[in-house]
């Protein structure tokens, strides 16, 4: 593989690692911690491996007891290291055969391989500085827990996996179910060798190889190369060497291995998460939520109080002065709700609206649940639960937030219509006219009572002016009062409509802050998670 291709693949791997990490971060609190931890482990291993020697390719030999794995290791490496290793304590440790010692130390330290041997060149396979590391590993079916743990750890760390099988146990469920099938995404860095092929005749060998290939295809490893070999006779060993040599020569095994790890981790996240996008927040759903919350928060009660309060104040300002004082004994509907006051700070005040009862709470819960259900429709199960959870968390804060929003809403109670002063002035002039007429009549009556000369009063159409003044003043006052009541009712409805609009806007702002925005954050998080997961997978 050309240097340019290697750089391109490395750059693509970096982007996929970053995307996988983004997906992991976005999924925190939504997907199970153990799955996220496994993704984190993949990212940590990738970061560690990429920081170590890129000039070395680590090839691990894995096999069951009796598969001839160590013998094949010796045959391929042209050494007798594994034979010597058989005399080690039974708590076997990995053994490394190295071609190209420079730079291999930190890599083998990371792999925790203590027994290391620099091997001489093998013609047509490995030069002194080829950067190849062969690992002979314990049997994966060992009864010793330590051995199995070493194998499981190495499966996740070596660059190339060589699975050595024998004709008797090549279909063993343990290797296929526990190792090969979970590594189906690692076909590019996996090689399967059927050892001890010398124990079979040619037709049987072909049949066993065909059977093994079929099993591997069912494992998801249909593209993996399967070779027959005999460590005893040397038959097929050159082909195994050639396959390993080709991988090393391409210098892409490390990147391919890590890319396969990323693909596997992304697939795991996808399987746990599920597929799909949330429907999202639509305008009509947002409007329905605000409307339901406004009703549950007693906005209609406040709107009615605004209308009645304005009508009361209008009557006080424009009514007949003789009777308007009686309105002082009628409580202001807004004041009873602790609203419309100018002597308190709205952001600190609270209303005297009745606390939400069971019907109001049920209505609020239903509105929030319906909104969350509609917004999360189509989302995978865990994310739908997260979206609903965000809505539920906001719902718990709604009663106090809605009450404060209503208390802080500007109901325009301080605004006075321009016609109030005019009507008030006319009312007092009418009262003065009536009182003046009564005074005139009183003077005339007093003069007559004391038998004093009573002057002639002016008349119009036969009606004395004092009588006309009293009648005209009273009639004008009543007419102004009736007209003021009609105008006040019309203006009160306009004022109430304006208050309703502002109150609903205040409630909508609370709904946006407490419900809509948290839900939208979770929906956006899901969209970003899906995008990151897509970027982490192979293109």
KEZALO-243270 format. One line per field, with one value per residue (C-alpha): residue number from 0; z negated, y, x negated. Coordinates in nm, 4 decimals. Example, Ala and Ser with C-alpha at 12.3 -4.5 7.8 and 13.67 -1.06 7.14 Angstrom:
! KEZALO-243270
resi <- c(0:1)
z <- c(-0.7800:-0.7140)
y <- c(-0.4500:-0.1060)
x <- c(-1.2300:-1.3670)
//
This chain:
! KEZALO-243270
resi <- c(0:1:2:3:4:5:6:7:8:9:10:11:12:13:14:15:16:17:18:19:20:21:22:23:24:25:26:27:28:29:30:31:32:33:34:35:36:37:38:39:40:41:42:43:44:45:46:47:48:49:50:51:52:53:54:55:56:57:58:59:60:61:62:63:64:65:66:67:68:69:70:71:72:73:74:75:76:77:78:79:80:81:82:83:84:85:86:87:88:89:90:91:92:93:94:95:96:97:98:99:100:101:102:103:104:105:106:107:108:109:110:111:112:113:114:115:116:117:118:119:120:121:122:123:124:125:126:127:128:129:130:131:132:133:134:135:136:137:138:139:140:141:142:143:144:145:146:147:148:149:150:151:152:153:154:155:156:157:158:159:160:161:162:163:164:165:166:167:168:169:170:171:172:173:174:175:176:177:178:179:180:181:182:183:184:185:186:187:188:189:190:191:192:193:194:195:196:197:198:199:200:201:202:203:204:205:206:207:208:209:210:211:212:213:214:215:216:217:218:219:220:221:222:223:224:225:226:227:228:229:230:231:232:233:234:235:236:237:238:239:240:241:242:243:244:245:246:247:248:249:250:251:252:253:254:255:256:257:258:259:260:261:262:263:264:265:266:267:268:269:270:271:272:273:274:275:276:277:278:279:280:281:282:283:284:285:286:287:288:289:290:291:292:293:294:295:296:297:298:299:300:301:302:303:304:305:306:307:308:309:310:311:312:313:314:315:316:317:318:319:320:321:322:323:324:325:326:327:328:329:330:331:332:333:334:335:336:337:338:339:340:341:342:343:344:345:346:347:348:349:350:351:352:353:354:355:356:357:358:359:360:361:362:363:364:365:366:367:368:369:370:371:372:373:374:375:376:377:378:379:380:381:382:383:384:385:386:387:388:389:390:391:392:393:394:395:396:397:398:399:400:401:402:403:404:405:406:407:408:409:410:411:412:413:414:415:416:417:418:419:420:421:422:423:424:425:426:427:428:429:430:431:432:433:434:435:436:437:438:439:440:441:442:443:444:445:446:447:448:449:450:451:452:453:454:455:456:457:458:459:460:461:462:463:464:465:466:467:468:469:470:471:472:473:474:475:476:477:478:479:480:481:482:483:484:485:486:487:488:489:490:491:492:493:494:495:496:497:498:499:500:501:502:503:504:505:506:507:508:509:510:511:512:513:514:515:516:517:518:519:520:521:522:523:524:525:526:527:528:529:530:531:532:533:534:535:536:537:538)
z <- c(0.0000:0.0957:-0.1632:-0.0381:-0.0948:-0.4432:-0.5358:-0.3957:-0.5900:-0.9079:-0.8640:-0.8040:-1.1124:-1.3198:-1.1992:-1.2801:-1.6267:-1.6918:-1.5677:-1.7907:-2.0917:-2.0085:-1.9894:-2.3242:-2.4913:-2.3457:-2.4655:-2.8284:-3.0534:-2.7765:-2.6918:-2.9463:-3.1193:-3.0415:-2.6682:-2.6882:-2.8932:-2.6250:-2.3653:-2.5910:-2.6199:-2.2398:-2.2200:-2.4904:-2.3184:-1.9866:-2.1379:-2.3080:-1.9998:-1.7710:-2.0080:-1.9843:-1.6996:-1.3666:-1.2039:-1.3812:-1.3067:-1.5901:-1.4762:-1.7424:-1.7105:-1.8815:-1.9142:-2.1300:-2.3148:-2.0690:-1.7607:-1.7104:-1.7504:-1.9039:-1.6471:-1.3673:-1.5379:-1.5310:-1.1710:-1.0554:-1.2617:-1.1759:-1.5438:-1.8381:-2.0811:-2.1535:-2.2255:-2.4848:-2.6176:-2.6919:-2.9769:-3.1415:-3.4445:-3.3580:-3.4109:-3.0526:-2.9367:-2.5802:-2.3920:-2.1280:-1.8247:-1.6907:-1.3601:-1.4097:-1.7744:-1.7579:-1.8800:-1.9784:-2.3515:-2.4432:-2.2204:-2.3950:-2.7323:-2.6435:-2.5381:-2.8654:-2.6871:-2.9039:-2.7154:-2.4003:-2.1458:-1.8530:-1.5678:-1.2687:-0.9220:-0.7505:-0.3769:-0.1871:-0.5116:-0.7541:-0.7355:-1.0360:-1.0359:-0.8874:-1.1994:-1.2539:-1.5961:-1.6243:-1.9506:-2.0695:-2.3120:-2.5688:-2.4634:-2.4686:-2.6081:-2.8919:-3.2258:-3.3884:-3.4226:-3.3851:-3.0429:-2.9138:-3.0397:-2.8549:-2.5319:-2.5693:-2.6316:-2.3357:-2.1027:-2.1634:-2.1224:-1.8516:-1.4976:-1.3145:-1.4462:-1.3232:-1.4392:-1.4342:-1.4185:-1.3800:-1.1872:-1.5064:-1.6718:-1.3856:-1.4408:-1.8188:-1.9319:-2.1918:-1.9402:-1.7017:-1.9547:-2.2008:-1.9655:-1.5902:-1.5648:-1.7903:-1.5729:-1.2443:-1.1625:-1.1807:-0.8694:-0.7083:-0.9848:-1.0458:-0.9043:-0.9724:-0.9404:-0.9452:-1.0921:-1.0936:-0.7406:-0.6945:-0.8978:-0.6180:-0.2656:0.0131:0.0506:-0.3252:-0.3536:-0.0821:-0.2544:-0.5946:-0.4483:-0.2705:-0.5895:-0.7832:-0.5219:-0.5456:-0.9238:-0.8993:-0.6487:-0.8979:-1.1573:-0.9312:-0.8214:-0.4713:-0.3277:-0.5646:-0.4014:-0.5079:-0.4609:-0.5146:-0.6668:-0.8503:-1.1057:-1.1120:-0.7397:-0.6495:-0.3944:-0.3552:-0.5857:-0.2992:-0.2192:-0.5816:-0.5769:-0.2519:-0.3914:-0.7006:-0.4889:-0.2663:-0.5666:-0.7088:-0.3739:-0.3356:-0.6713:-0.7120:-0.9643:-1.2658:-1.1015:-0.9687:-1.3097:-1.4839:-1.2101:-1.2695:-1.6444:-1.5746:-1.3417:-1.6025:-1.8782:-1.6560:-1.5701:-1.9380:-2.0167:-1.7302:-1.8499:-2.2058:-2.0935:-1.8103:-1.4824:-1.3948:-1.4308:-1.6458:-1.4697:-1.6393:-1.7671:-1.5374:-1.5650:-1.6345:-1.9163:-2.0735:-2.0490:-2.1986:-2.4900:-2.5649:-2.5361:-2.7723:-3.0248:-3.0100:-3.0956:-3.3724:-3.5140:-3.5474:-3.2778:-3.1955:-3.5604:-3.5417:-3.2096:-3.3571:-3.6590:-3.4275:-3.2527:-3.5731:-3.7335:-3.4371:-3.4376:-3.8089:-3.7680:-3.4651:-3.6684:-3.9474:-3.7028:-3.4840:-3.6939:-3.8571:-4.1440:-4.3743:-4.3639:-4.2439:-4.5957:-4.6686:-4.4394:-4.6991:-4.9018:-4.6110:-4.6121:-4.3057:-4.1388:-4.0385:-4.3836:-4.5284:-4.3060:-4.4114:-4.0539:-3.8937:-4.1863:-4.1291:-4.4796:-4.4343:-4.2167:-3.9663:-3.9584:-4.3340:-4.3745:-4.3629:-4.2769:-4.5067:-4.2491:-4.3961:-4.3943:-4.1195:-4.2173:-4.0871:-3.7655:-3.6844:-3.7585:-3.5462:-3.2618:-3.2899:-3.2981:-3.0006:-2.7988:-2.8725:-2.8051:-2.4749:-2.3675:-2.4569:-2.2915:-1.9681:-1.9641:-2.0394:-1.7912:-1.5775:-1.8187:-1.9422:-2.2814:-2.5034:-2.3358:-2.3501:-2.7234:-2.7520:-2.5654:-2.7851:-3.0928:-2.9971:-2.9637:-3.3003:-3.4724:-3.3354:-3.4310:-3.7998:-3.7858:-3.6014:-3.8810:-4.0453:-3.7128:-3.5671:-3.8771:-3.8647:-3.4935:-3.5513:-3.8436:-3.6308:-3.3201:-3.2322:-3.2405:-3.1458:-3.4527:-3.4928:-3.1507:-3.1705:-2.8696:-2.7540:-2.7734:-3.1478:-3.2437:-2.9930:-3.1283:-3.4837:-3.4156:-3.2458:-3.5361:-3.7882:-3.5699:-3.5469:-3.9234:-3.9743:-3.7368:-3.9310:-4.2671:-4.1385:-4.0303:-4.3663:-4.5434:-4.3353:-4.4093:-4.7756:-4.7892:-4.6223:-4.8641:-5.1651:-5.0473:-5.0061:-5.3453:-5.5207:-5.3244:-5.1500:-4.7928:-4.5540:-4.2373:-3.9055:-3.7639:-3.3956:-3.2024:-2.8830:-2.7181:-3.0518:-3.2474:-3.5217:-3.4828:-3.8293:-3.7526:-3.4122:-3.5781:-3.8228:-3.5623:-3.3052:-3.5510:-3.6700:-3.3179:-3.1881:-3.4779:-3.4216:-3.0476:-3.0999:-3.3474:-3.1032:-2.8138:-3.0313:-3.1304:-2.7655:-2.6625:-2.9723:-2.8865:-2.5308:-2.6462:-2.9200:-2.6612:-2.4561:-2.7677:-2.8639:-2.5140:-2.5344:-2.8793:-2.7537:-2.4712:-2.7052:-2.9656:-2.7048:-2.5742:-2.9290:-2.9702:-2.6291:-2.7351:-3.0457:-2.8376:-2.5969:-2.8746:-3.0944:-2.8423:-2.4786:-2.5066:-2.7188:-2.4800:-2.1820:-2.3415:-2.3651:-2.0077:-1.8835:-2.0858:-1.9151:-1.5711:-1.6510:-1.7939:-1.4773:-1.2634:-1.4732:-1.4633:-1.0872:-1.0586:-1.2832:-1.0608:-0.7488:-0.4397)
y <- c(0.0000:0.3432:0.5990:0.8274:0.5555:0.4872:0.8543:0.8727:0.5640:0.6948:1.0278:0.8558:0.6411:0.9531:1.1030:0.7814:0.7658:1.1230:1.0453:0.7359:0.9387:1.2036:0.9359:0.7952:1.1360:1.2102:0.8761:0.9275:0.8998:0.7376:0.4087:0.1525:0.2410:-0.0953:-0.0426:0.3076:0.1740:-0.0830:0.1957:0.3977:0.0971:0.0760:0.4451:0.4064:0.1043:0.2870:0.5938:0.3761:0.1646:0.4664:0.6280:0.3245:0.1913:0.2157:0.0244:-0.2995:-0.5407:-0.7727:-1.1119:-1.3321:-1.7097:-1.8315:-2.1900:-2.4573:-2.7322:-2.9891:-2.7679:-2.7574:-2.3808:-2.3692:-2.6113:-2.3957:-2.0887:-2.2634:-2.3694:-2.0201:-1.8438:-2.0985:-2.1412:-2.3725:-2.1038:-2.2531:-2.5922:-2.4315:-2.2492:-2.5777:-2.6198:-2.2954:-2.2976:-2.3947:-2.0350:-1.9676:-1.6208:-1.4873:-1.5418:-1.2983:-1.3612:-1.0291:-0.9172:-0.5543:-0.4913:-0.1108:0.0462:-0.2829:-0.2450:0.0027:-0.1860:-0.5165:-0.3424:-0.2232:-0.5784:-0.7022:-0.9560:-1.0252:-1.3101:-1.1661:-1.3165:-1.1428:-1.3934:-1.4211:-1.3416:-1.6041:-1.6007:-1.4881:-1.4153:-1.1715:-0.9564:-0.8452:-0.5086:-0.6010:-0.4902:-0.8180:-0.9514:-1.3043:-1.3958:-1.7508:-1.7305:-1.9703:-2.2060:-2.0211:-2.3318:-2.3694:-2.4702:-2.1983:-1.8756:-1.6744:-1.8230:-1.7525:-1.3949:-1.3440:-1.4718:-1.2530:-0.9490:-1.0215:-1.0720:-0.7072:-0.5810:-0.7580:-0.6216:-0.9515:-1.2613:-1.6064:-1.8750:-2.2212:-2.5119:-2.8824:-3.1310:-3.2675:-2.9427:-2.6931:-2.6647:-2.6291:-2.3872:-2.2328:-2.0732:-1.9708:-1.8338:-1.6806:-1.5470:-1.5603:-1.4516:-1.1455:-1.0478:-1.0670:-0.7052:-0.7925:-1.0079:-0.7880:-0.8701:-1.2335:-1.5473:-1.9001:-2.1966:-2.5583:-2.7313:-3.1027:-3.1337:-3.4165:-3.6392:-3.6209:-3.7519:-3.5034:-3.5452:-3.5291:-3.2228:-3.0453:-3.1386:-3.0164:-2.6906:-2.6403:-2.7098:-2.4669:-2.1965:-2.2494:-2.2157:-1.9004:-1.7554:-1.8109:-1.6386:-1.3324:-1.4073:-1.5292:-1.3117:-1.4473:-1.6397:-2.0088:-2.2029:-2.5667:-2.6448:-2.9047:-2.7899:-3.1429:-3.1853:-2.8185:-2.8502:-2.5167:-2.3301:-2.1133:-2.0059:-1.9044:-1.7125:-1.5460:-1.4368:-1.2883:-1.1299:-0.9595:-0.8108:-0.6804:-0.5423:-0.3347:-0.1624:-0.1211:-0.3943:-0.1650:0.0858:-0.1890:-0.3544:-0.0294:0.0542:-0.2845:-0.2124:0.1184:-0.0499:-0.3151:-0.0560:0.1598:-0.1437:-0.2280:0.1238:0.1078:-0.2239:-0.0961:0.2369:0.1242:0.3048:0.6013:0.9743:1.1571:1.3358:1.6583:1.9566:2.0860:2.4245:2.2865:2.0662:2.3663:2.5682:2.2892:2.2548:2.6274:2.6355:2.3414:2.4833:2.8209:2.6592:2.4503:2.7613:2.9440:3.2000:3.2204:3.3120:3.5925:3.7168:3.7316:3.9173:4.1690:4.2330:4.2688:4.4855:4.7200:4.7413:4.8213:5.0880:5.2311:5.2639:5.4345:5.6816:5.7545:5.6592:5.8968:6.0646:6.0249:5.6421:5.5634:5.5706:5.2501:5.0671:5.1165:4.8438:4.5984:4.4281:4.4535:4.1055:4.1540:4.2634:3.9564:3.7522:3.9686:4.0957:4.4366:4.5938:4.8581:4.8368:4.4978:4.3632:4.1242:3.8885:3.8360:3.8277:3.5366:3.5239:3.4281:3.1933:2.8662:2.5986:2.3420:2.0637:1.7106:1.8117:2.0824:1.8543:1.5812:1.8260:1.9495:1.5953:1.4935:1.7977:1.7405:1.3673:1.4205:1.6776:1.4505:1.1478:1.3337:1.4921:1.1609:0.9538:0.7472:0.7710:0.4475:0.3226:0.4580:0.7983:0.8172:0.7508:1.0284:1.2734:1.1868:1.2118:1.5639:1.6625:1.5051:1.6894:2.0191:1.9338:1.9163:2.2815:2.4076:2.5103:2.7627:2.8849:2.9398:3.1227:3.3518:3.4119:3.5137:3.7359:3.9032:3.9512:4.3139:4.3344:4.7063:4.7914:5.1262:5.2424:5.4720:5.5388:5.8980:5.9144:5.8521:6.2068:6.3515:6.1530:6.2244:6.5992:6.5915:6.3922:6.6488:6.9331:6.7552:6.7102:7.0760:7.1678:6.9533:7.0786:7.4375:7.3839:7.2305:7.5221:7.7719:7.5894:7.5778:7.9513:8.0124:7.7726:7.9458:8.2888:8.1677:7.9948:8.3178:8.5157:8.7159:8.8380:8.5569:8.6810:8.5554:8.2876:8.2562:7.9988:7.8115:7.6728:7.7283:7.5284:7.7117:7.7109:7.5644:7.2658:7.2276:7.2425:6.9645:6.7475:6.8121:6.7456:6.4174:6.3045:6.3915:6.2058:5.8943:5.9096:5.9475:5.6582:5.4293:5.5349:5.4884:5.1406:5.0430:5.1866:5.0357:4.6879:4.7169:4.8466:4.5800:4.3057:4.4593:4.4926:4.1315:4.0093:4.1911:4.0474:3.6980:3.7367:3.8508:3.5860:3.3115:3.4455:3.4320:3.0752:2.9818:3.1225:2.9032:2.6012:2.6793:2.7061:2.4182:2.1659:2.2509:2.3425:2.0393:1.8115:1.9803:1.9360:1.5602:1.5424:1.7380:1.5069:1.2046:1.3587:1.4350:1.0842:0.9214:1.1447:1.0616:0.6906:0.7051:0.8828:0.6210:0.3331:0.2303:0.4200)
x <- c(0.0000:-0.1357:-0.2366:0.0396:0.3000:0.1667:0.1906:0.5434:0.6569:0.4962:0.6710:1.0032:0.9480:0.8865:1.2134:1.3991:1.2437:1.3502:1.7005:1.7209:1.6106:1.8715:2.1398:2.0254:2.0402:2.3830:2.5164:2.4128:2.7151:2.9182:2.7481:2.6198:2.2949:2.1381:2.1844:2.0394:1.7492:1.6710:1.6644:1.4370:1.2054:1.1885:1.0993:0.8359:0.6806:0.6793:0.5135:0.2511:0.1793:0.1494:-0.0964:-0.3253:-0.5354:-0.3569:-0.6449:-0.5605:-0.2802:-0.1791:-0.0464:0.1107:0.1453:0.4641:0.5777:0.7328:0.5516:0.4212:0.4529:0.0769:0.0691:-0.2785:-0.4116:-0.2775:-0.4285:-0.7657:-0.7236:-0.6313:-0.8980:-1.1672:-1.2522:-1.1967:-1.0816:-0.7419:-0.8945:-1.1171:-0.8185:-0.6472:-0.8919:-0.7766:-0.5441:-0.1903:-0.0683:-0.1782:-0.2695:-0.2713:-0.5938:-0.7158:-0.9329:-1.0641:-1.2112:-1.3136:-1.3847:-1.4101:-1.0863:-0.9258:-0.9911:-0.7145:-0.4715:-0.5425:-0.5277:-0.1776:-0.0883:-0.2376:-0.4576:-0.7598:-0.9278:-1.0797:-1.3187:-1.4831:-1.4819:-1.7137:-1.5828:-1.3702:-1.4195:-1.1142:-0.9274:-1.0895:-1.4028:-1.6020:-1.4235:-1.0838:-0.8941:-0.7104:-0.6166:-0.4728:-0.3022:-0.2482:0.0435:0.1915:0.4696:0.8042:0.9791:0.7341:0.8789:0.6692:0.8582:0.5375:0.4660:0.8152:0.7968:0.4682:0.6232:0.9310:0.7125:0.4870:0.7820:0.8599:0.5029:0.2999:0.2986:0.3555:0.5334:0.4278:0.6725:0.5184:0.7661:0.7400:0.9593:1.1143:1.2296:1.2561:1.6343:1.6080:1.8799:1.6493:1.4152:1.6908:1.9399:1.6949:1.4291:1.4828:1.8468:1.8024:1.5024:1.6935:1.6043:1.2316:1.2198:0.9531:0.7045:0.8044:0.6461:0.7732:0.5347:0.6530:0.3446:0.2629:0.3943:0.1441:0.3777:0.6383:0.6364:0.6899:1.0719:1.1252:0.9006:1.0999:1.4258:1.3111:1.1790:1.5115:1.7038:1.4866:1.5392:1.9156:1.9106:1.7006:1.9465:2.2277:2.0097:1.9950:1.6379:1.7052:1.4248:1.1588:0.8784:0.8685:0.5458:0.4563:0.1178:-0.0843:-0.3398:-0.4755:-0.5438:-0.5743:-0.2972:-0.1130:-0.3520:-0.4906:-0.1330:-0.0785:-0.4055:-0.3042:0.0310:-0.1363:-0.4125:-0.1558:0.0206:-0.3067:-0.4218:-0.1070:-0.1714:0.2051:0.2856:0.2810:0.5122:0.7399:0.7528:0.8449:1.0955:1.2577:1.2677:1.4411:1.6905:1.7683:1.8099:2.0330:2.2431:2.2739:2.3916:2.6373:2.7808:2.8237:2.9635:3.1866:3.2416:3.4563:3.5039:3.7552:4.0403:3.9382:4.1331:4.4035:4.5709:4.9162:4.7835:4.6124:4.9353:5.1474:4.9083:4.9173:5.2967:5.3447:5.1007:5.2728:5.6038:5.4504:5.2798:5.6168:5.5448:5.9202:5.9856:5.7299:5.8686:6.2186:6.0794:5.9121:6.2425:6.4420:6.1741:6.1732:6.5510:6.5463:6.2808:6.4582:6.7797:6.5847:6.4357:6.7386:7.0421:7.2901:7.1013:7.4009:7.3779:7.0276:6.8856:7.0753:6.8301:6.5582:6.7242:6.6953:6.3507:6.1306:6.1202:5.7564:5.6460:5.8113:5.5790:5.2816:5.2488:5.2393:5.0569:4.7886:4.6387:4.4695:4.1912:4.3508:4.0519:4.0796:4.4553:4.6951:5.0613:5.3452:5.4898:5.6130:5.3401:5.3597:5.5932:5.6153:5.7982:5.5417:5.2477:5.4007:5.4507:5.0921:4.9546:5.1638:5.0545:4.6851:4.7108:4.8906:4.6321:4.3398:4.4992:4.5579:4.2113:4.0378:4.2380:4.0022:3.7099:3.5462:3.6589:3.3773:3.3858:3.7632:3.7366:3.4762:3.7003:3.9965:3.7758:3.6693:4.0358:4.1194:3.8355:3.9634:4.3209:4.2298:4.1192:4.4258:4.6693:4.4379:4.2971:4.6454:4.7652:4.4628:4.5140:4.8763:4.7748:4.5097:4.7231:4.8003:5.1805:5.1775:5.3846:5.2089:5.3195:5.6268:5.8538:5.8633:6.2417:6.2493:6.1411:6.3868:6.6794:6.5718:6.5630:6.9017:7.0487:6.9335:7.0629:7.3986:7.4005:7.3165:7.5977:7.8454:7.7192:7.7352:8.0939:8.1821:8.0159:8.2110:8.5354:8.4408:8.3853:8.7199:8.8914:8.7314:8.8403:9.1972:9.1891:9.0924:9.3552:9.0893:9.1148:9.0278:8.8642:8.9860:8.7570:8.6729:8.8701:8.8265:9.1356:9.3079:9.0524:8.8635:8.4914:8.4163:8.6381:8.4782:8.1343:8.2203:8.3872:8.1156:7.8326:7.9831:8.0717:7.7241:7.5601:7.7692:7.7088:7.3340:7.3370:7.5208:7.2966:6.9895:7.1051:7.1543:6.8179:6.6565:6.7879:6.6611:6.3224:6.3081:6.3449:6.0636:5.8494:5.9245:5.8338:5.5028:5.4381:5.5238:5.2749:4.9966:5.0752:5.0728:4.7419:4.6025:4.7275:4.5860:4.2483:4.2553:4.3551:4.0716:3.8158:3.9300:4.0630:3.9936:3.6262:3.5242:3.7142:3.5516:3.2081:3.2667:3.3972:3.0963:2.8718:3.0286:2.9782:2.6146:2.5674:2.7015:2.4803:2.1741:2.2544:2.2902:1.9541:1.7917:1.8960:1.7034:1.8131)
//
